[in-house]
Amino acid sequence: TYTCLHVCVTVNNSPCCPPSVRREVHDLFQDLRDGRNLISLLEVLSGEQLPRERGNMRFHMLHNIDTVLHFLHCKKIKLVNIRSEDIVDGNPKLTLGLIW
């Protein structure tokens, strides 16, 4: 059994996406803050490539989360009162709302 959430599902003992996309989430509220795991999840689910910032500064994290929220908005997925700052700050309630 897996003890952490995997973005990439294993099918017949082989991953269903390229190794570059494989990411692990051990602490949901910490590991989603930079937006990279969320972007990877959307790429796997949608089959589309999304831009991402590679830096570790708050600005880069906010930009990545903005990318996620904009993508979801364009796909007509309605999110109420979830801002990029909330996810970057690790707000548990709004992070769970975004994942749900």
Long-range contacts (C-beta under 8 A, 24 or more apart in sequence): 7-37, 7-40, 7-41, 7-44, 8-44, 16-44, 17-44, 28-95, 28-96, 28-99, 29-90, 29-91, 29-92, 29-95, 30-90, 32-87, 32-95, 32-98, 32-99, 33-61, 33-87, 33-88, 33-89, 33-90, 34-60, 34-61, 34-64, 34-88, 35-61, 35-63, 35-64, 35-65, 35-67, 35-68, 35-84, 35-87, 35-88, 36-64, 38-64, 38-65, 38-68, 38-87, 38-98, 39-64, 39-67, 39-68, 42-68, 42-71, 42-72, 46-71, 46-75, 58-88, 61-88, 62-88
